C-alpha cells in the first residue's frame, strides 16, 4: 500500500467577515456568484494546488455547518484535509483561530482572504515556493499603476510619491509556521494584514508577482466583475435532443384525456393511467434527451401509485428528473397522428396547458394517415414528440 505523506503546508482561508460594503443580507463569503458562493470559488483555487495542504476555513460561528458542507463539497475526495473553525471579532482574531488548529507537521502557513475568490492556484504555489526559498514571509503584490499623491491634513497635495517602490498587496500571504506563531504571540496591536504582524516582530517579508484575478470582492461593482469572470470562463452549453412515441387504442368506456385536456363526448384511450398519448410521448422525449431511460422504466405499470394517474403527474415528475440531472428544457414539439378528435379548435389551449407543465414552449401539430394503418381505421392515436434540452 503506498505511503500517504502528511501535508506540510496549510492554507487558512479567512471567511468570517460581514461584508457590509457589499450590501448583502448575509456574510460576504456566502454571497452567491453565478450559483456558487464566494467561499466555494475561493476554495476551488486552493484545491487546484499541486501539493496537498491542510485547508482551514475560518467562518462565522453561526455558519459553521454551512461552511463545512460547502468546503467538503468543493474538496470532494480530499474532504479529510478540511478543518472548519469559528472566527473572531476581527480579522486578526480569526487568523489566530485558524492557526490554533494547525496539524503538528505543518511547516508553511498561507493566509488567504476568501473575498479574493478567483486567485489562481499558481499564486498559492508561487508563495509556497518563495517561503521555501527565503525562509521568511512572502506576499504577492501588483505594481501600482496610478499616480500617488501624499496630502497634508487640509487635503492639499504635499508631494507625488515614487510609485516604483509601491505594490498593491494581495493574498495568500505565506510564512514559516514558527515565525508566524511567534509574531502573533507578541502582536500588541491590530494590524491590517498578516505581513504587518510578521514584520512588526522584526521578521523579513519579500514580494512575488501577484495576479489581477486575485482582486478582492468588496463592493457591488466587484461582485458584478466576478460574475463576468464566471460567465467568460463558463463552458459552452451542450444541447441534447430526444424522441418519444406513444400509441394507445380507443376505449369507449373511459373518458378521453389528451394533451392534458379533457375531451367530452369522445372515446378515451386504454391504458394503465389515463392513456394521454401526448403527455406520455413528451415524457419519453424528455427522458430520452437526458439519457434517463423511458417512461416505463421510471413509472412502471406495476406501480399502483400511477394507476389512472393524469398525464400532468407524469410530465411534472419527468421535468423534475430532467432538471435534477442538470438540464434545462428549451422546447418540445408534438405531432398527433389520428382521425379524431379534431385538434385544431383546441390546439392553442393544448399548447398552453402542456407548456405550463413542461416549463418551456410546447408546440402541437396534427395529421392523419389517409385511411392507412390502425390510426387511419380510427382504432387509436399515435403521438410523436421531440425535445431539446441544454446542460
KANOR-V776834 format. One record per helix or strand of 2 or more residues. SS is the DSSP state (h for helix, s for strand). FROM is the first residue (numbers start at 1). LEN is the number of residues. Records with the same first field share a line. If there is no record, write none. Layout:
SS = FROM-LEN  FROM-LEN
//
This chain:
s = 9-7  32-2  36-2  54-6  82-5  108-6  137-7  148-4  157-5  167-10  205-5  239-20  261-9  328-10  361-7  380-11
h = 20-3  28-3  38-9  61-21  91-9  121-14  163-3  177-10  194-7  212-3  220-14  277-14  295-4  304-3  311-14  344-15  373-4
//
